[in-house]
Amino acid sequence: ETGVTQTPRHLVMGMTNKKSLKCEQHLGHNAMYWYKQSAKKPLELMFVYSLEERVENNSVPSRFSPECPNSSHLFLHLHTLQPEDSALYLCASSQEDPPWIRSYNEQFFGPGTRLTVL
Amino acid sequence: GIQVEQSPPDLILQEGANSTLRCNFSDSVNNLQWFHQNPWGQLINLFYIPSGTKQNGRLSATTVATERYSLLYISSSQTTDSGVYFCAVEQVSGTYKYIFGTGTRLKVLA
């Protein structure tokens, strides 16, 4: 148990569906992340929220839409996905300090949502 | 951007054997973590080690930041050690951006 939970754990959806992935962290952290892990590829950072504001977006297609209503919850809204979007989606959290403070930014991951797009 | 390479890509061990996994990175980093991903996909934190040496039971890690590499040692391996081992580095110049290596897939045979 890492203190980061994700639901659902498995999701199968059609290309025309709309669904959402949910992540919740119980660690009191102020930054949350979405990663995508495709078969035989490194983890790819999709979105970062620090202090509830999005600070980085790595050219992710607009069919993925993140939402961070507070520092403990993170959502990933999915619509009109493609089969190549099938992957393991991982959420992580960490405690981030301003860049001028050298701090302990260890990331903790949730169990992931395994998404299959038909 | 920074490149993170791990070796070997695959490793098969007999139970009880020792192994060393390597992570090379191409630029200075703020932080480095080692993770173990179990067969169900869960990433488990092993070490947070931007520099120096740490030990936790049968596992230990060393990061030599000036030479841009980190090593993960597994001693007396067990079947439960099987899975994929990732290192992840945080770039000095990027903001909150962790880059993951491609991983080492370990299988420990009984």
HADDOCK unambig.tbl for C-alpha pairs under 7 A between the chains (distance, minus, plus):
assign (segid A and resid 41 and name CA) (segid B and resid 102 and name CA) 6.53 0.50 0.50
assign (segid A and resid 42 and name CA) (segid B and resid 100 and name CA) 6.07 0.50 0.50
assign (segid A and resid 42 and name CA) (segid B and resid 101 and name CA) 6.11 0.50 0.50
assign (segid A and resid 42 and name CA) (segid B and resid 102 and name CA) 4.78 0.50 0.50
assign (segid A and resid 43 and name CA) (segid B and resid 100 and name CA) 5.96 0.50 0.50
assign (segid A and resid 106 and name CA) (segid B and resid 48 and name CA) 6.42 0.50 0.50
assign (segid A and resid 108 and name CA) (segid B and resid 45 and name CA) 7.00 0.50 0.50
assign (segid A and resid 109 and name CA) (segid B and resid 43 and name CA) 6.02 0.50 0.50
assign (segid A and resid 110 and name CA) (segid B and resid 42 and name CA) 6.82 0.50 0.50
assign (segid A and resid 111 and name CA) (segid B and resid 41 and name CA) 6.44 0.50 0.50
assign (segid A and resid 111 and name CA) (segid B and resid 42 and name CA) 4.59 0.50 0.50
assign (segid A and resid 112 and name CA) (segid B and resid 41 and name CA) 6.77 0.50 0.50
assign (segid A and resid 112 and name CA) (segid B and resid 42 and name CA) 6.79 0.50 0.50
